[in-house]
């Protein structure tokens, strides 16, 4: 199955692996995924509160919601690794395991 959207409880997540609970049954998934939280979690600033999270004009997520590219404007990036990013944009939190591009120029 590709490009499936479901509403489930997230039990654990790591880049490329996801464990969810759906209808009282646990499922393990490995591969790319995108989780959208309607209410962003509270994130802490860097060590001892110094610094600020990275900001981006656009973060373009690859292969989200049946679209090849999915741009998110004015993003606050909380975590980023190769093929994994956690960000806030448009009042939602996005956790994406897959390709992405950060753009800071118009």
N, CA, C and O atoms as a GROMACS GRO file, in nm:
protein
  424
    1UNK      N    1   0.083  -0.117   0.000
    1UNK     CA    2   0.000   0.000   0.000
    1UNK      C    3   0.089   0.124   0.000
    1UNK      O    4   0.188   0.129   0.073
    2UNK      N    5   0.056   0.223  -0.079
    2UNK     CA    6   0.130   0.349  -0.079
    2UNK      C    7   0.034   0.464  -0.058
    2UNK      O    8  -0.083   0.457  -0.094
    3UNK      N    9   0.085   0.571   0.001
    3UNK     CA   10   0.008   0.693   0.022
    3UNK      C   11  -0.125   0.670   0.092
    3UNK      O   12  -0.230   0.711   0.043
    4UNK      N   13  -0.120   0.603   0.206
    4UNK     CA   14  -0.238   0.576   0.286
    4UNK      C   15  -0.244   0.675   0.401
    4UNK      O   16  -0.142   0.703   0.463
    5UNK      N   17  -0.362   0.727   0.430
    5UNK     CA   18  -0.381   0.816   0.542
    5UNK      C   19  -0.469   0.746   0.644
    5UNK      O   20  -0.579   0.702   0.612
    6UNK      N   21  -0.418   0.734   0.768
    6UNK     CA   22  -0.497   0.673   0.875
    6UNK      C   23  -0.484   0.756   1.001
    6UNK      O   24  -0.387   0.829   1.019
    7UNK      N   25  -0.582   0.745   1.088
    7UNK     CA   26  -0.578   0.810   1.218
    7UNK      C   27  -0.552   0.700   1.320
    7UNK      O   28  -0.633   0.609   1.336
    8UNK      N   29  -0.438   0.710   1.391
    8UNK     CA   30  -0.398   0.606   1.486
    8UNK      C   31  -0.318   0.668   1.598
    8UNK      O   32  -0.275   0.783   1.589
    9UNK      N   33  -0.297   0.592   1.704
    9UNK     CA   34  -0.210   0.634   1.814
    9UNK      C   35  -0.067   0.596   1.781
    9UNK      O   36  -0.040   0.482   1.744
   10UNK      N   37   0.024   0.691   1.794
   10UNK     CA   38   0.165   0.665   1.770
   10UNK      C   39   0.227   0.616   1.902
   10UNK      O   40   0.222   0.686   2.002
   11UNK      N   41   0.284   0.497   1.900
   11UNK     CA   42   0.347   0.441   2.018
   11UNK      C   43   0.495   0.474   2.024
   11UNK      O   44   0.548   0.506   2.131
   12UNK      N   45   0.562   0.467   1.910
   12UNK     CA   46   0.704   0.506   1.903
   12UNK      C   47   0.738   0.537   1.758
   12UNK      O   48   0.675   0.486   1.665
   13UNK      N   49   0.838   0.624   1.742
   13UNK     CA   50   0.882   0.656   1.607
   13UNK      C   51   1.030   0.687   1.608
   13UNK      O   52   1.082   0.745   1.703
   14UNK      N   53   1.094   0.650   1.502
   14UNK     CA   54   1.235   0.676   1.476
   14UNK      C   55   1.245   0.694   1.325
   14UNK      O   56   1.155   0.653   1.252
   15UNK      N   57   1.354   0.753   1.277
   15UNK     CA   58   1.367   0.764   1.132
   15UNK      C   59   1.353   0.627   1.066
   15UNK      O   60   1.431   0.536   1.092
   16UNK      N   61   1.254   0.614   0.981
   16UNK     CA   62   1.234   0.491   0.905
   16UNK      C   63   1.157   0.381   0.975
   16UNK      O   64   1.130   0.278   0.914
   17UNK      N   65   1.120   0.399   1.102
   17UNK     CA   66   1.040   0.298   1.173
   17UNK      C   67   0.931   0.365   1.255
   17UNK      O   68   0.951   0.473   1.311
   18UNK      N   69   0.818   0.300   1.261
   18UNK     CA   70   0.701   0.356   1.327
   18UNK      C   71   0.622   0.242   1.390
   18UNK      O   72   0.605   0.136   1.328
   19UNK      N   73   0.573   0.263   1.511
   19UNK     CA   74   0.485   0.166   1.576
   19UNK      C   75   0.357   0.241   1.611
   19UNK      O   76   0.362   0.343   1.680
   20UNK      N   77   0.242   0.191   1.564
   20UNK     CA   78   0.114   0.255   1.589
   20UNK      C   79   0.015   0.156   1.650
   20UNK      O   80   0.033   0.034   1.640
   21UNK      N   81  -0.090   0.209   1.712
   21UNK     CA   82  -0.201   0.128   1.762
   21UNK      C   83  -0.326   0.174   1.688
   21UNK      O   84  -0.360   0.292   1.687
   22UNK      N   85  -0.392   0.078   1.626
   22UNK     CA   86  -0.512   0.103   1.549
   22UNK      C   87  -0.614  -0.004   1.586
   22UNK      O   88  -0.587  -0.123   1.571
   23UNK      N   89  -0.730   0.038   1.635
   23UNK     CA   90  -0.836  -0.056   1.674
   23UNK      C   91  -0.783  -0.160   1.773
   23UNK      O   92  -0.807  -0.280   1.756
   24UNK      N   93  -0.712  -0.115   1.874
   24UNK     CA   94  -0.659  -0.200   1.982
   24UNK      C   95  -0.558  -0.304   1.936
   24UNK      O   96  -0.534  -0.403   2.006
   25UNK      N   97  -0.498  -0.284   1.820
   25UNK     CA   98  -0.395  -0.375   1.772
   25UNK      C   99  -0.272  -0.292   1.737
   25UNK      O  100  -0.284  -0.185   1.677
   26UNK      N  101  -0.153  -0.342   1.774
   26UNK     CA  102  -0.028  -0.272   1.745
   26UNK      C  103   0.029  -0.315   1.611
   26UNK      O  104   0.024  -0.433   1.575
   27UNK      N  105   0.084  -0.219   1.538
   27UNK     CA  106   0.144  -0.246   1.407
   27UNK      C  107   0.282  -0.182   1.401
   27UNK      O  108   0.303  -0.071   1.449
   28UNK      N  109   0.376  -0.252   1.342
   28UNK     CA  110   0.509  -0.200   1.315
   28UNK      C  111   0.519  -0.169   1.167
   28UNK      O  112   0.472  -0.245   1.083
   29UNK      N  113   0.582  -0.056   1.136
   29UNK     CA  114   0.599  -0.014   0.997
   29UNK      C  115   0.743   0.032   0.979
   29UNK      O  116   0.799   0.100   1.065
   30UNK      N  117   0.801  -0.006   0.868
   30UNK     CA  118   0.933   0.048   0.835
   30UNK      C  119   0.925   0.105   0.694
   30UNK      O  120   0.870   0.044   0.603
   31UNK      N  121   0.981   0.222   0.680
   31UNK     CA  122   0.976   0.295   0.554
   31UNK      C  123   0.951   0.441   0.583
   31UNK      O  124   0.957   0.484   0.698
   32UNK      N  125   0.922   0.518   0.480
   32UNK     CA  126   0.896   0.661   0.496
   32UNK      C  127   0.754   0.684   0.544
   32UNK      O  128   0.662   0.610   0.508
   33UNK      N  129   0.738   0.787   0.626
   33UNK     CA  130   0.606   0.821   0.678
   33UNK      C  131   0.601   0.970   0.710
   33UNK      O  132   0.705   1.035   0.724
   34UNK      N  133   0.480   1.022   0.722
   34UNK     CA  134   0.459   1.159   0.767
   34UNK      C  135   0.349   1.157   0.871
   34UNK      O  136   0.242   1.101   0.848
   35UNK      N  137   0.376   1.218   0.985
   35UNK     CA  138   0.277   1.229   1.092
   35UNK      C  139   0.243   1.377   1.105
   35UNK      O  140   0.332   1.462   1.110
   36UNK      N  141   0.114   1.407   1.110
   36UNK     CA  142   0.068   1.544   1.126
   36UNK      C  143  -0.006   1.553   1.258
   36UNK      O  144  -0.106   1.485   1.278
   37UNK      N  145   0.044   1.638   1.347
   37UNK     CA  146  -0.022   1.660   1.476
   37UNK      C  147  -0.099   1.790   1.470
   37UNK      O  148  -0.041   1.896   1.444
   38UNK      N  149  -0.230   1.785   1.493
   38UNK     CA  150  -0.312   1.906   1.489
   38UNK      C  151  -0.273   2.004   1.597
   38UNK      O  152  -0.285   2.125   1.579
   39UNK      N  153  -0.225   1.952   1.710
   39UNK     CA  154  -0.178   2.039   1.818
   39UNK      C  155  -0.030   2.009   1.840
   39UNK      O  156   0.004   1.902   1.891
   40UNK      N  157   0.058   2.102   1.802
   40UNK     CA  158   0.202   2.077   1.819
   40UNK      C  159   0.239   2.053   1.964
   40UNK      O  160   0.181   2.110   2.056
   41UNK      N  161   0.338   1.967   1.983
   41UNK     CA  162   0.391   1.942   2.116
   41UNK      C  163   0.472   2.063   2.162
   41UNK      O  164   0.511   2.147   2.081
   42UNK      N  165   0.496   2.073   2.292
   42UNK     CA  166   0.580   2.180   2.344
   42UNK      C  167   0.725   2.135   2.332
   42UNK      O  168   0.765   2.034   2.391
   43UNK      N  169   0.804   2.210   2.257
   43UNK     CA  170   0.945   2.177   2.237
   43UNK      C  171   1.030   2.270   2.322
   43UNK      O  172   0.995   2.386   2.343
   44UNK      N  173   1.139   2.219   2.370
   44UNK     CA  174   1.232   2.299   2.450
   44UNK      C  175   1.341   2.354   2.360
   44UNK      O  176   1.375   2.295   2.257
   45UNK      N  177   1.396   2.468   2.399
   45UNK     CA  178   1.507   2.525   2.323
   45UNK      C  179   1.632   2.443   2.350
   45UNK      O  180   1.629   2.348   2.428
   46UNK      N  181   1.739   2.480   2.286
   46UNK     CA  182   1.863   2.403   2.296
   46UNK      C  183   1.917   2.401   2.439
   46UNK      O  184   1.860   2.463   2.530
   47UNK      N  185   2.023   2.332   2.458
   47UNK     CA  186   2.087   2.309   2.587
   47UNK      C  187   2.099   2.438   2.669
   47UNK      O  188   2.153   2.537   2.619
   48UNK      N  189   2.051   2.439   2.790
   48UNK     CA  190   2.052   2.553   2.881
   48UNK      C  191   1.973   2.673   2.827
   48UNK      O  192   1.989   2.784   2.876
   49UNK      N  193   1.888   2.651   2.726
   49UNK     CA  194   1.805   2.758   2.673
   49UNK      C  195   1.876   2.856   2.581
   49UNK      O  196   1.817   2.957   2.543
   50UNK      N  197   2.002   2.828   2.545
   50UNK     CA  198   2.074   2.917   2.454
   50UNK      C  199   2.034   2.886   2.311
   50UNK      O  200   2.007   2.770   2.276
   51UNK      N  201   2.031   2.988   2.229
   51UNK     CA  202   2.001   2.968   2.088
   51UNK      C  203   1.851   2.960   2.064
   51UNK      O  204   1.770   2.967   2.157
   52UNK      N  205   1.816   2.946   1.940
   52UNK     CA  206   1.676   2.938   1.899
   52UNK      C  207   1.664   2.832   1.791
   52UNK      O  208   1.763   2.801   1.724
   53UNK      N  209   1.545   2.776   1.773
   53UNK     CA  210   1.529   2.676   1.668
   53UNK      C  211   1.549   2.738   1.530
   53UNK      O  212   1.527   2.858   1.511
   54UNK      N  213   1.591   2.657   1.436
   54UNK     CA  214   1.612   2.703   1.299
   54UNK      C  215   1.479   2.740   1.235
   54UNK      O  216   1.378   2.673   1.255
   55UNK      N  217   1.480   2.846   1.158
   55UNK     CA  218   1.362   2.891   1.083
   55UNK      C  219   1.390   2.873   0.934
   55UNK      O  220   1.504   2.885   0.890
   56UNK      N  221   1.286   2.845   0.858
   56UNK     CA  222   1.300   2.830   0.713
   56UNK      C  223   1.183   2.895   0.643
   56UNK      O  224   1.069   2.888   0.690
   57UNK      N  225   1.210   2.958   0.529
   57UNK     CA  226   1.101   3.015   0.449
   57UNK      C  227   1.013   2.903   0.396
   57UNK      O  228   0.890   2.913   0.398
   58UNK      N  229   1.076   2.795   0.350
   58UNK     CA  230   1.003   2.679   0.301
   58UNK      C  231   1.078   2.552   0.340
   58UNK      O  232   1.201   2.547   0.336
   59UNK      N  233   1.002   2.451   0.376
   59UNK     CA  234   1.055   2.315   0.385
   59UNK      C  235   0.970   2.233   0.289
   59UNK      O  236   0.847   2.229   0.301
   60UNK      N  237   1.034   2.169   0.196
   60UNK     CA  238   0.962   2.090   0.096
   60UNK      C  239   0.979   1.944   0.131
   60UNK      O  240   1.089   1.890   0.126
   61UNK      N  241   0.868   1.880   0.167
   61UNK     CA  242   0.868   1.738   0.201
   61UNK      C  243   0.842   1.657   0.074
   61UNK      O  244   0.759   1.696  -0.008
   62UNK      N  245   0.910   1.547   0.058
   62UNK     CA  246   0.892   1.462  -0.059
   62UNK      C  247   0.788   1.352  -0.030
   62UNK      O  248   0.790   1.291   0.077
   63UNK      N  249   0.700   1.329  -0.125
   63UNK     CA  250   0.602   1.221  -0.120
   63UNK      C  251   0.512   1.224   0.003
   63UNK      O  252   0.517   1.135   0.088
   64UNK      N  253   0.430   1.329   0.011
   64UNK     CA  254   0.334   1.345   0.121
   64UNK      C  255   0.195   1.362   0.062
   64UNK      O  256   0.177   1.438  -0.033
   65UNK      N  257   0.098   1.293   0.118
   65UNK     CA  258  -0.043   1.306   0.077
   65UNK      C  259  -0.062   1.296  -0.075
   65UNK      O  260  -0.131   1.377  -0.135
   66UNK      N  261  -0.001   1.197  -0.134
   66UNK     CA  262  -0.012   1.168  -0.277
   66UNK      C  263   0.049   1.276  -0.366
   66UNK      O  264   0.022   1.280  -0.486
   67UNK      N  265   0.131   1.363  -0.309
   67UNK     CA  266   0.199   1.466  -0.387
   67UNK      C  267   0.348   1.437  -0.388
   67UNK      O  268   0.405   1.394  -0.287
   68UNK      N  269   0.411   1.462  -0.501
   68UNK     CA  270   0.556   1.440  -0.512
   68UNK      C  271   0.631   1.534  -0.419
   68UNK      O  272   0.723   1.492  -0.350
   69UNK      N  273   0.592   1.661  -0.417
   69UNK     CA  274   0.651   1.757  -0.325
   69UNK      C  275   0.540   1.829  -0.250
   69UNK      O  276   0.434   1.857  -0.307
   70UNK      N  277   0.564   1.858  -0.124
   70UNK     CA  278   0.464   1.922  -0.038
   70UNK      C  279   0.533   2.036   0.036
   70UNK      O  280   0.602   2.011   0.134
   71UNK      N  281   0.516   2.162  -0.009
   71UNK     CA  282   0.586   2.275   0.054
   71UNK      C  283   0.514   2.323   0.180
   71UNK      O  284   0.392   2.332   0.184
   72UNK      N  285   0.593   2.353   0.283
   72UNK     CA  286   0.543   2.412   0.407
   72UNK      C  287   0.615   2.545   0.427
   72UNK      O  288   0.738   2.549   0.429
   73UNK      N  289   0.539   2.653   0.443
   73UNK     CA  290   0.597   2.787   0.454
   73UNK      C  291   0.620   2.825   0.600
   73UNK      O  292   0.553   2.776   0.690
   74UNK      N  293   0.718   2.914   0.620
   74UNK     CA  294   0.748   2.971   0.751
   74UNK      C  295   0.757   2.863   0.859
   74UNK      O  296   0.683   2.865   0.957
   75UNK      N  297   0.848   2.771   0.839
   75UNK     CA  298   0.862   2.656   0.928
   75UNK      C  299   0.962   2.681   1.039
   75UNK      O  300   1.065   2.746   1.019
   76UNK      N  301   0.932   2.628   1.156
   76UNK     CA  302   1.026   2.622   1.267
   76UNK      C  303   1.074   2.478   1.275
   76UNK      O  304   0.994   2.387   1.293
   77UNK      N  305   1.203   2.458   1.260
   77UNK     CA  306   1.259   2.322   1.256
   77UNK      C  307   1.310   2.285   1.394
   77UNK      O  308   1.400   2.351   1.448
   78UNK      N  309   1.253   2.180   1.452
   78UNK     CA  310   1.290   2.136   1.586
   78UNK      C  311   1.397   2.027   1.582
   78UNK      O  312   1.480   2.018   1.673
   79UNK      N  313   1.394   1.947   1.480
   79UNK     CA  314   1.494   1.839   1.470
   79UNK      C  315   1.513   1.806   1.323
   79UNK      O  316   1.417   1.804   1.246
   80UNK      N  317   1.637   1.780   1.285
   80UNK     CA  318   1.661   1.737   1.147
   80UNK      C  319   1.780   1.643   1.144
   80UNK      O  320   1.881   1.664   1.211
   81UNK      N  321   1.764   1.540   1.065
   81UNK     CA  322   1.868   1.441   1.038
   81UNK      C  323   1.852   1.406   0.891
   81UNK      O  324   1.760   1.453   0.824
   82UNK      N  325   1.940   1.325   0.841
   82UNK     CA  326   1.925   1.279   0.704
   82UNK      C  327   1.795   1.199   0.694
   82UNK      O  328   1.774   1.104   0.769
   83UNK      N  329   1.708   1.239   0.603
   83UNK     CA  330   1.578   1.174   0.578
   83UNK      C  331   1.486   1.173   0.699
   83UNK      O  332   1.408   1.080   0.717
   84UNK      N  333   1.494   1.278   0.784
   84UNK     CA  334   1.404   1.287   0.900
   84UNK      C  335   1.402   1.432   0.947
   84UNK      O  336   1.506   1.492   0.969
   85UNK      N  337   1.281   1.488   0.962
   85UNK     CA  338   1.269   1.625   1.008
   85UNK      C  339   1.142   1.639   1.092
   85UNK      O  340   1.040   1.578   1.063
   86UNK      N  341   1.152   1.721   1.198
   86UNK     CA  342   1.038   1.755   1.282
   86UNK      C  343   1.026   1.907   1.277
   86UNK      O  344   1.122   1.978   1.308
   87UNK      N  345   0.908   1.957   1.239
   87UNK     CA  346   0.890   2.101   1.224
   87UNK      C  347   0.749   2.143   1.254
   87UNK      O  348   0.657   2.061   1.260
   88UNK      N  349   0.732   2.274   1.273
   88UNK     CA  350   0.600   2.334   1.289
   88UNK      C  351   0.576   2.429   1.173
   88UNK      O  352   0.664   2.508   1.135
   89UNK      N  353   0.457   2.421   1.118
   89UNK     CA  354   0.416   2.511   1.011
   89UNK      C  355   0.264   2.512   1.005
   89UNK      O  356   0.200   2.408   1.022
   90UNK      N  357   0.207   2.628   0.981
   90UNK     CA  358   0.062   2.644   0.966
   90UNK      C  359  -0.014   2.591   1.087
   90UNK      O  360  -0.123   2.536   1.073
   91UNK      N  361   0.044   2.608   1.208
   91UNK     CA  362  -0.025   2.567   1.330
   91UNK      C  363  -0.027   2.417   1.356
   91UNK      O  364  -0.098   2.371   1.445
   92UNK      N  365   0.050   2.341   1.280
   92UNK     CA  366   0.056   2.196   1.297
   92UNK      C  367   0.202   2.153   1.313
   92UNK      O  368   0.294   2.224   1.274
   93UNK      N  369   0.221   2.035   1.371
   93UNK     CA  370   0.354   1.977   1.380
   93UNK      C  371   0.363   1.866   1.277
   93UNK      O  372   0.272   1.783   1.264
   94UNK      N  373   0.472   1.864   1.204
   94UNK     CA  374   0.496   1.766   1.098
   94UNK      C  375   0.619   1.683   1.135
   94UNK      O  376   0.726   1.739   1.160
   95UNK      N  377   0.604   1.553   1.137
   95UNK     CA  378   0.716   1.462   1.161
   95UNK      C  379   0.728   1.380   1.033
   95UNK      O  380   0.639   1.300   1.001
   96UNK      N  381   0.836   1.399   0.962
   96UNK     CA  382   0.851   1.340   0.829
   96UNK      C  383   0.976   1.253   0.823
   96UNK      O  384   1.087   1.300   0.847
   97UNK      N  385   0.956   1.128   0.791
   97UNK     CA  386   1.067   1.036   0.768
   97UNK      C  387   1.072   1.012   0.618
   97UNK      O  388   0.994   0.934   0.563
   98UNK      N  389   1.164   1.080   0.553
   98UNK     CA  390   1.177   1.073   0.408
   98UNK      C  391   1.254   1.195   0.361
   98UNK      O  392   1.303   1.273   0.443
   99UNK      N  393   1.265   1.211   0.233
   99UNK     CA  394   1.342   1.322   0.178
   99UNK      C  395   1.275   1.457   0.202
   99UNK      O  396   1.153   1.468   0.206
  100UNK      N  397   1.359   1.558   0.217
  100UNK     CA  398   1.310   1.695   0.233
  100UNK      C  399   1.418   1.792   0.190
  100UNK      O  400   1.536   1.757   0.181
  101UNK      N  401   1.376   1.917   0.161
  101UNK     CA  402   1.467   2.023   0.123
  101UNK      C  403   1.430   2.148   0.201
  101UNK      O  404   1.312   2.182   0.213
  102UNK      N  405   1.530   2.217   0.254
  102UNK     CA  406   1.508   2.342   0.326
  102UNK      C  407   1.550   2.457   0.234
  102UNK      O  408   1.661   2.458   0.181
  103UNK      N  409   1.460   2.555   0.217
  103UNK     CA  410   1.489   2.671   0.133
  103UNK      C  411   1.472   2.799   0.215
  103UNK      O  412   1.368   2.820   0.278
  104UNK      N  413   1.574   2.882   0.215
  104UNK     CA  414   1.566   3.008   0.287
  104UNK      C  415   1.570   3.130   0.194
  104UNK      O  416   1.564   3.243   0.241
  105UNK      N  417   1.579   3.106   0.065
  105UNK     CA  418   1.575   3.217  -0.030
  105UNK      C  419   1.439   3.216  -0.101
  105UNK      O  420   1.375   3.112  -0.112
  106UNK      N  421   1.396   3.334  -0.149
  106UNK     CA  422   1.263   3.342  -0.211
  106UNK      C  423   1.245   3.257  -0.335
  106UNK      O  424   1.137   3.257  -0.395
   0.00000   0.00000   0.00000
